[in-house]
Amino acid sequence: MPQASILVVEDDLHLGYLLLQLFQDEGFHVRLATDGCAGVELLKRQAFDLCLLDVAMPKMDGFNLAKNLREIRPATPFLFLTARVLKADRLRGYELGAEDYVLKPFDEDELLCKMRVILRRQESKQEDPAIQQFEIGKYRFDYARMELRYEQQTKRLTEKESKVLRQLCLHKNRILRRDDAVEAIYGKKDYFHGRSFDVFISKLRKLLSKDPKVNIENVFKVGFILNVEEA
């Protein structure tokens, strides 16, 4: 499983930094916000694979943060971490779309297990081979036809260009690890396949350059992100 990006919104600094260290030790990319408003600002700037939200926070509680999350990143899964044990609170959390409602204090291994189940479920959705059509800003990419359309212009892509672009699209606004992509496209990882992959990235950068809200970002020694600025 590629390294996932996690947002933790927790006003208890001690617990927040414990979770930050725990998740980093497990290989996750983690951001920590200490109140709901700060969490909203991070969500506006960055996509995450999973969000962990405290309920009782200053400025904006976890329930209202979840509502904002659903507007800003509707496909992003989240779960609540909270000391509130009332049945009404748990039901409200599930009604807002929470994947789970984890009570404090919690077992670290159990929490990690729950997170990995959610992340695997999300990954299986994103890797659905039936997904053939993608919107990339003003571009439309038809994987089955190997076509990239911009306004009235249509560009026929090569097979490898199409496969690389599809991997980027499946991880839109998230890190696509270079090694994972090379193995998925070529069947194995080696220096020459890696260099070939980089060449296709350069070609796709040029093909997508007409829309200023689209760019392929290089994450040093990790991979690439297809950044698409959302309206």
N, C-alpha and C positions, 0 to 999 in steps of 0.2 A: 504494500500500500504506500503510495507517495506520502511524504511528510505533509501532514495536515496543518492548516492554520487555525488557531483557536483564539477566540476573544473571551476573556474573563472579566466580568464586571462585578466587582466586590469592594464594598467600602471598608471592610475589616482589613487593614493593611497587613497584619500578621498572616491572616489566612490567604490573602491575595498573593503575597510573595511566596508562601509555601506552595500554593497551586502553580505559580509561575515556575518555580524550580522543579516541581514534580513533573510538569508537562514537558519542560525543556529536557529533563533527563530522559524522558521517553521519546525524544526526537521530534516533538511538535514545535511549530513556530507559534509563539504566544505573544499576545498583547494584553496588557492589564489596564483597565479603567477603574477609577475609584468612586465613580458615581454615575448615575444614569445618563446625565447630559454629556459627560465625557464619552460614554459608550456610544451615544448617538453620533457624535462627531467622528469617532473611529469608523463606524459603520458607513458613513457617508464617503469616507476616503478609501476604504479598503473592503474587499470581500473576504469572508471567512468561511471555513468549512463547517464550523460548529461554534455556538456561543453558549457560555455558561453564565447565567444571570442570577445575582442575588435578588431577593424580593424587597427587603426593608433597606432602602438606601436614601440618602439625602438628595434633594433637588428633583429627582425623578425616581419613583420606585420601579421594581422589576416588571410589574404588570404593564405599566405605561411604556417602559422601555421595549417590552415585547411587541406592543402595538406599533411603535415606531419601526422596530425591526421588520415587521411584516410589511410595512409600506416601503421601506428602503431596500431590503433584501428579502423579498417574499419567499425565495426558495431555500433560504438558509435555515437549517435546523437549530433548535436551541433547547436547553433544559434549565430548570430552576434549581439552584442550591439555596436552601433556606432552613431556618430554624422554626418556621411557622408550621404548626402541625394541624391546623384546623382543616376539616374536610372541605369546607367552602373554599379555602385558599387553593387546595389541590385541584378541585374541580375547575376553579377559575383559570388556573394555569393550563390545564388540559384544553379548556375551551379556547384559549388564546393560541393554541397550536403547539404547546410544549411537547417534546418527545418524552420527557420524563420529569419527575418532581422528586429531587433527592434531598432527604432531610439531613441536617447537620445534628450531631457529628456523623460523618460518613466514613466508610472504609475506603482507603485510597485504591486498593486493587479492584474493589467492586465498581467504584466510579470510573476507573480506566476501562474496565470491561464494558460498562454501559456506553461509554463514549465510542469505543471501537466498533461496537455493534451498529451504532447510528452512522458512523463514518463509512463502514462497509456498505450499508444500505444505500447511502448517498452515492457512493462510488459506483455501485452496480447500476443505479439509475443513469448516471452520467455516461457510463460506458455502454449503454444500450445500443447494440449494433443497428437497431431499427432507426436510430436518429440519423437522418440524411440531409436535413435542411438546417442551415444556420444563418442567423442575422449577425452581422459584424458592423455595427454602426450603419452606414449607408450602403454597405455591401451585402449581397446575398450569395451564399455559398451553397451550391448543390453538389454534395459529395458523390452521389450516384452518377451524375452526369459530368463530374469533374469540371464544373463551370463556376466562375466567380463573376458576378454581375455588379456593375456600378452604374446607376442610372440607366442609360440606354446601351451601355457597352458591356459586352460579354467576352471574357477571357477563358479560353480552354486551358486547363491546367494539366500537367503531366500526372501520372499515377502517384509518384513519390511526393510531388508538391501537394496533391490532394490529401494524401495520408498525413503529411506533416501539419497541414492546415487543420485537418479534422482533430488531431490531437490537441492543438492549440485551442480550438473552439470548445472541445469537451472540458477544458480547464480554464475557460475564459475568466479573466480577472483573478486567476489563481496561478500559483507556480506550477509549471510543467517541468518536472525534473528531466534533465537532458538524458541521463542514463535510462530512465524508464521509457522515454519516448523512442530512443534509438532501438531498444530491445523490442518494443511493440511494433515498430515499423520494419526493422530488418531481421528480427528473430534472434539476434545476439548483439552483444556490445563489443566493439573493438575500435581502435584508433581511426581506421579508414571509414567505417560507417559513421562514426562521430563527426568526422570532417565533412562527409557528404551531407549529413543532417544540417550542419552549420551553413553550408552553401544554400540549401533550400530555405533556411530561415532568412538569409540575406535576400534571396529572390522574392520571398513573400513580403518582406518589409517594403520593397519597392512597389509591389502590386497593391499594397494596402495604403500607400502613401497619399492617396487623393483625399482621404478623410482625415482631417487633423485630430479627430477624437479617437482615432485608432492608432495604436503603436505596439510593437513587439519589444518588450523590455528585456534586456539581458541581466540576469541575476548571477553575479560572478561566482563561478565554480559550482553552481547549482542547476540552473536551467533558464527558462524563459517564461514571461507572462504576456499573454495577449491582453493588453489593456484596452477596454472599450468604455469610454466615458458615457455614462448613462444619462438620459434626459432628465 
